[in-house]
């Protein structure tokens, strides 16, 4: 395919790797627009390729604006920001990280954040840091909990769940997990005990969510689930916000049915930005230090961004090179 034949819209924000940009440039003209939905609606009209990130939503309406669109590429495993079904109808190839197991096994940033959030909750790091900034030095005020000897419950033993199992074992924790789609040997190989979801809830000191969002997992953590959880337990969610029913979570926190919550994701994340100041869980976190929320930074390390953006750019390149050889 000759250079400059394709028009490529890149809606990825931040420092997009030069190596990835050069790969895309080998296919044609690359226009960097950043993660701006309004600009996207204008620029998509003549695009052959759209490269995007979480926070940029590809709806049916956006797809209909782009009669030449051949590829939608996103360096994510989740695809709830892309109307994949309609893209398929329009014969548009969707390229993502989903299913790229061998490559993804090298990306550990989200699991690292999840474990870091667990430590932050257990050791009251947010309060401790805030105290020092206010010139307070009272170590006994922030006595927390050791992780060694505690039980780590993993909801999902896929790629990230397995990494978390490794971290938990390294910290001397008892690791239990539930995942109905795995064979028993995978639990054994990852040094964790297979349990049912209900047993995981009632026996874990720290619960970490590592499942995809779908009809089965939406609102998986609801009032019924929180009723089973230890009132000393911490819940960590770096998967998708809608897996946790936030109304029920807030009720559980208010009634002290759970000790704390940390998340890198929130429910309806793609739509709440315009009303972010009134997001109930964010409001709660402003007044209560047992809730920690980060702005979906699980994959945001220089190393993971470089690796994933270059990987996706190469997949786009391979797609068009394959088209030429057919």
Secondary structure, 3 states (H helix, E strand, C coil): CCCCCEEEEEECCCCCCHHHHHHHHCCEEEEECCCCHHHHHHHHHHCCEEEECCCCCECHHHHHCCCCCCEEEECCCCCCCECHHHHHHCCCEEECCCCCHHHHCCCCHHHHHHHHHHHHHHCCHHHHHHHHHCCCCCHHHHCCCCCCCCEEEEECCCHHHHHHHHHHHHCCCEEEEECCCCCHHHHHHCCCEECCHHHHHHHCCEEEECCCCCCCCCCCECHHHHHHCCCCCEEEECCCHHHECHHHHHHHHHCCCCCEEEECCCCCCCCCHHHHHHCHHHHHHHHCCCEEECCCCCCCCHHHHHHHHHHHHHHHHHHHHHHHHC
